[in-house]
Amino acid sequence: MSDVLSYRPKAGEIPTSPGVYRFSDASGRVLYVGKAKNLRQRLSNYFAPLRSLHERTRRMVTSAAKVDWTVVGSDIEALQLEYTWIKEFDPPFNVKFRDDKTYPYLCVTLGEESPRVMVTRNHKIRGARYFGPYPKIWAVHETMDLMVKAFPIRTCNDTNYKRAMQTGKPCFAGQIGKCGGPCSGRVTIAEHRERVNDFVSFLAGGDRRFVTEFTAKMKQASAELDFENAARYRDTLLSLEAVLEKSAMVLRDSLDADVFGVVHDELSAAVHQFMVRGGRIRGVMSWTVDKELELSTGELVDGLLQRVYASADRVDIPREIIVPELPEDVSEMESVLAERRGAKVRIKTPQRGEKAALMQTAQINAAGTLKLYKTRRTADFAARSQALADIQEAIGMDQAPLRIECYDASHLQGTNIVASMVVFEDGLPRKDQYRRFNVAESTDDTDSLYQVLSRRLAYLNEPEEPVLEAALAAGLDESTGAGTDAEALALASEIVAKPKKFAYPPQLLIVDGGQPQVAAAKRALEDSGQTGIQLAGIAKRLEELWLPDSDYPVILPRNSEALFLIQRLRDEAHRFAITHQRSRRKRDITTILGEIPGLGPARISALLKHFGSVTRLREADAVAISEVPGVGETLAETIVSTLAAPRET
């Protein structure tokens, strides 16, 4: 393959103005749309030598047959045109956020003569005002019931409403006290419209005003001995307070903001949104996306804001948008949103305080969404089967790897060297067969992997368990399983009850790393005399599988089930190794400190809490350590000398 793309335009042909560009294939299909403040500078990044490009970018530019661009007058126009083209052409390499489900909304049909409130998943009713989305359908029904008690408005459908208005007989919902519209015969259309406006204002964030008003009315009615109306106002207040309790106060009452948490890895991303109105969380939503190109958090935020606000109504755009990282064109995005909203819009990344805490909560929820997305995808039997078949084909195996073992080594600056072994069978983790390894001495990661694999593979070379030999010697018939005496039968039962450690060899053995790690694993396989086990290494960027004695890696298709399974294997092995290493470090330092006379659990806890980490405790002198409550100068000097002394291994 040539290192220069045939359709690459000359540098002088590309303008330096802001604009929008699009890559297309030979059939004219648009593959990718992007914007740039300087077209020449941006496009030059795509036409760098192919070997220097990221794998996903390389795949996009080699799939394309031409690139076009359109010059615009400003960065804001570039932003608007980019969204228009993405919506029109639906390019496969642009990020696409997908709702993980269809959310229910509380909808008020303000465009009708007599607006009604209802629960719906249809977000395209003309003239309607939406509240939510709500995470569960029962939550929105519960909120609607409470709100109708406080602000009785119409809940019946259009057919019942028209019949009631024509006949003068209240609708069925009105007869049982569930509808407060004009069709109930209790209010006029004008009075009903006022109630609807109050209903909408309360949910939009005017909480305090209504609570104050109804409290004053209740007290006045009580003072006038109008206990019937006082009780009605009391019930209204109770309903309002119940609604408020369901949307916790998170920030000051005046805050209107959308808070986004974004978490992503090499293959996928997840987004969680909190909609804060009047200081309360009024709705939540989440999305997932399979990443086609390598995208930073800022680039994901850019695409996300276009996705959320490109066609949003004015009332759905808040004063503040809180994100984990600002996009490159943040000022242009603010200008576009401010024009659409009719007021100023700020996009910001808080560093401290309540807003930062709320964004951190959104991040935690986004991480949970991403984990759930991966778990559900892994649990799909058809997807797992396809993944194993794709791996078999990609690396040229005779059969699908029904048992895969993945190894990862971890250390802390050359100390506390550990390794992990995770096992997947039929595409699912077998946690009962996970193993941890401690490595006493090692020169580097490759040596650590060699030692660990040599120890693991040695079990495959062991003869049958000594207990089996004893059973055979005692008279167990190996061909029929029939025993000649009670001893043979007892020993045979013990064999069944205690299966051999590392009993089954893997069809595929994976190590975390590239060619050096694969070479070390191959050496361990050869030294152990094992054959029939396929070996591969996962490169750091996770798009590449390195096979033994191969100069070029195997590139798995983007977003394939095979790559998804490989990623989960790598993540599990890494997590398992890190967890073991941390527990060892904590146990080691606790053991060392526990050996010091006069230093009990309470003082050990106080020391670690004061210094924050073992490293800082080791670096501290006796004077600093003696500042910890309960630790005197003599004890502090003993701690320093103990931690400074070399440990025997």
Secondary structure as GFF3:
##gff-version 3
##sequence-region A 1 649
A	DSSP	three_ten_helix	11	13	.	.	.	ID=ss1
A	DSSP	beta_strand	19	24	.	.	.	ID=ss2
A	DSSP	beta_strand	30	36	.	.	.	ID=ss3
A	DSSP	alpha_helix	39	46	.	.	.	ID=ss4
A	DSSP	three_ten_helix	50	52	.	.	.	ID=ss5
A	DSSP	alpha_helix	55	63	.	.	.	ID=ss6
A	DSSP	beta_strand	66	71	.	.	.	ID=ss7
A	DSSP	alpha_helix	75	89	.	.	.	ID=ss8
A	DSSP	beta_strand	98	99	.	.	.	ID=ss9
A	DSSP	beta_strand	105	108	.	.	.	ID=ss10
A	DSSP	beta_strand	117	120	.	.	.	ID=ss11
A	DSSP	beta_strand	129	131	.	.	.	ID=ss12
A	DSSP	alpha_helix	137	150	.	.	.	ID=ss13
A	DSSP	alpha_helix	158	167	.	.	.	ID=ss14
A	DSSP	alpha_helix	172	175	.	.	.	ID=ss15
A	DSSP	three_ten_helix	182	184	.	.	.	ID=ss16
A	DSSP	alpha_helix	189	204	.	.	.	ID=ss17
A	DSSP	alpha_helix	207	223	.	.	.	ID=ss18
A	DSSP	alpha_helix	227	246	.	.	.	ID=ss19
A	DSSP	beta_strand	257	264	.	.	.	ID=ss20
A	DSSP	beta_strand	268	277	.	.	.	ID=ss21
A	DSSP	beta_strand	280	290	.	.	.	ID=ss22
A	DSSP	alpha_helix	297	309	.	.	.	ID=ss23
A	DSSP	three_ten_helix	314	316	.	.	.	ID=ss24
A	DSSP	beta_strand	320	322	.	.	.	ID=ss25
A	DSSP	alpha_helix	330	341	.	.	.	ID=ss26
A	DSSP	beta_strand	346	348	.	.	.	ID=ss27
A	DSSP	alpha_helix	353	379	.	.	.	ID=ss28
A	DSSP	alpha_helix	381	394	.	.	.	ID=ss29
A	DSSP	beta_strand	403	412	.	.	.	ID=ss30
A	DSSP	beta_strand	415	425	.	.	.	ID=ss31
A	DSSP	beta_strand	428	429	.	.	.	ID=ss32
A	DSSP	three_ten_helix	431	433	.	.	.	ID=ss33
A	DSSP	beta_strand	435	438	.	.	.	ID=ss34
A	DSSP	alpha_helix	445	461	.	.	.	ID=ss35
A	DSSP	alpha_helix	466	473	.	.	.	ID=ss36
A	DSSP	alpha_helix	486	497	.	.	.	ID=ss37
A	DSSP	beta_strand	508	512	.	.	.	ID=ss38
A	DSSP	alpha_helix	515	528	.	.	.	ID=ss39
A	DSSP	beta_strand	534	538	.	.	.	ID=ss40
A	DSSP	beta_strand	544	546	.	.	.	ID=ss41
A	DSSP	beta_strand	554	555	.	.	.	ID=ss42
A	DSSP	alpha_helix	561	594	.	.	.	ID=ss43
A	DSSP	alpha_helix	601	611	.	.	.	ID=ss44
A	DSSP	alpha_helix	614	619	.	.	.	ID=ss45
A	DSSP	alpha_helix	622	625	.	.	.	ID=ss46
A	DSSP	alpha_helix	633	644	.	.	.	ID=ss47
###
